[in-house]
């Protein structure tokens, strides 16, 4: 997502941009510098030699070439960038337009400070400021939000913008599904628990709602959710399930079916899954099968749930033969990711979620990996800005893939990077390792396998392992003998052939089948080395 800082020259955009970017681990693009690079001459010379129209054309061409990316980018625009309506439309299609506003004295002071770099050196700064503010008034007003800088330091302005993004505006991602009339609405911001009810009412929920949660999660968060449901007249009842994989059993699903019938849950209401990925899995499976399908919404309370499990409509329970072998596709109406709940998440669970964030960054592009590299420590420290950006990267990647392939018939299989061996290792360990820990080992294994098959350069795995290490995730493990029997039962197999999602480079992956046993064993030796 791009955040475009706009406003008159001298208002402080170049000073605010790097500080704002630091809050999210974002990259910074200085538009004037990119124009100069593209033109091959200083902007002052470009304007004086080729004219202002040519400068504006180059400026627009630079904006057009900004790459869409799930990563966050703060763009420090020149004072005239929003003049053209097409430029503003492009900015809005790539992200948000954030305006900076100040008094005539403030703008004149800023122009004076940079006068030597600009044309119009023969125009007094105050006259230049007055003309700019008058001529561009409507362009500077066409923003998503505007902040006054008078009386505020650069740090205070950056913090105010960051706070607005985290706690007020947040991020919305729509995940399309060809079998649904409307997309799944994924909302990510702080404080969402208190607003779940109004959002569901806005989506047309009218009947009774079952809030399905494990006891520990319910004790922390259920009261706020029930209050928000009551506030809009949605009757509700709390239903408990066991936490973790113990809750993903057929006996638990059967008990939920009975309780939904007893509580009078109908198609005009639905199920609200409040908890981690396991709660979301069993609640979603029950919603898919009760009354041949009722509405469900997800309120994930773990990073793993926000980054992966709650998005995409895959629901499942476990059986003795393996994890997630019985399930259904049932897209939620909405996902409400309240990043404030992660402040109380145990460190091991936060790290577990970072495995899925890392996976999505590697699936996306180099910029997303670099952002994770910049912000990893801040995410682990509980910084809400860094967490918001990390969750958004994962949600953008998964949501984009799911929208194109809602039933996992092709493209969506990319999301299985690290999961073929990861699920097998998780099950073979008796679920003593977390899902994220297992996926981390699975990604190392898949990358080592890609190396063995000469699909990827040997530089990729160290880069992956560095991020996993800093996320407090394992990169080496002893693989139990039982892991191979679970691999052979993997639900992603077709006609008895295992399919591996293997990296070629960041942002490019391939599906590979018929891998020989010698290569599989060689990759295992890499994972087990010094474990």
Secondary structure, 3 states (H helix, E strand, C coil): CEEEEECCCCCCHHHHHHHHHHHHCCEEEEHHHHHHHHHCCCHHHHHHHHCHHHHHHHHHHHHHCCCCCCCCEEEECCCCCCCCHHHHHHHHHHEEEEEEECCHHHHHHHHHHCHHHCCCCCCCHHHHHHHHHHHCHHHHHCCCEEEECCCCCHHHHHHHHHHHHHHHHCEEEEECCCCCCCCEEEEEECCHHHHHHHHHHHCCCCCCEEEEECHHHHHHHHHHHHHHHHHCCCCEEEEECCCHHHHCCHHHHHHHHHHHHHCCCCCCCEEEEEECHHHHHHHHHHHHHHHHCCEEEEEECCHHHHHHHCCCCEEEEEECCEEEEEEEECCCCEEEEEHHHHHHCCHHHHHHHHHHHHHHHHHHCHHHHHHHHHHHHHHHCCCHHHHHHHHHHHHHHHHHHHHHCCCCCCHHHHHHCCHHHHHHHHHHCCCCCCHHHHHHHHHHHHHHHHHHCCCCCCHHHHHHHHHHHHCCCCCCCCCCCHHHHHHHCCCCCECCECEEEEEEECCEEEEEECCCHHHHHHHHHHHHCCC
